[in-house]
């Protein structure tokens, strides 16, 4: 009897696979071994069915991050003419490759790529914090040139980061900043987070009301002066390394009846996002604009084993580590779009791409939030054996194209598109651009009726 049941199950699986393939779906297999990949990694089995062809949509988001921190994608400049030359190369390339949005980092380290009354000129702009780039406004130039080429301009800000890592203690590092840097002026509002190897991370304290007000004021300054299409925040809220007891005194001061410090931290970030929502809504109502608020969080909100609402994953969790309750922001329509950073391949056991993409698609269902997926071009051809498959990103995009709640992608980052670092990256990117994005499409409009 048992043998008969097993034979019937195998026959049903074979029929299902054949039917899937006849509908232009194919079982995704490991590119080296030929074995079917598991849908939910070690958390749950099941086959992954991927369309054999990419289904182009219009509209669809086609964005790319241009990271300025540590000059990842954009160098320092000594003159406005040099800046303009290099930026035009970026937007000309994106126009040629049929992108429709540029996500440019304008506030990488509590600083600015524009003349600001609140934040000093970025060190990643001219090589030294507080030094202006030759008497012109880079941001208005960038926005105008992007718009001329049919590109949306999303102003990418980091909310709290002062520095990712430094061997200096807080007071010594703050002394190296420009005199008008908010962190230098208000060292009492800066947290010093110990890291490994006797280094430290410095961030503005998310639990301080003055910090929330300052970040909101920074966004309002941009909204009041520049025709950006979106305000974009990345995944750096509370530190990946953990906060420890560094904000214990702040918790005691501002807990307002909240028992758990973790819940209090999440509430602090919630307050920031909600304040930004209200600020952008007021701006749009006053000016008749549709500026969007977008978030690009770490790809795992929570693991199902730790939270019943979580995904089939077993990795770091932004709900618990960065205290970013992005799921709540979606459900309450506090944001216009979300771009989870799904920087893992289909075969990654603890963070399987298919299960994660479907989890995020389920979260936006019935909301006004557009879902785009963040893809990791920078991983291709790197040290990991799992990223040696030149078809990985293309397969992820085919998978996305079969899900109506996934409305596009953003790629990290620009240099991996413009100047691929290896042959795997080169061939993988070429397939996306030349085969899947041969025609121009428009970016989705915000769904929120504000």
Helices and strands as residue ranges (DSSP letters): H 2-22, E 25-27, E 49-51, E 61-66, G 69-71, H 80-96, E 101-107, H 123-126, H 138-148, E 152-157, E 161-166, H 170-174, H 182-185, G 187-189, E 190-194, E 200-204, H 209-225, E 230-233, H 248-254, H 261-287, E 292-295, H 326-331, E 337-341, G 349-351, H 353-364, E 370-376, G 377-379, G 385-387, H 392-401, E 406-412, H 414-418, H 423-430, I 431-436
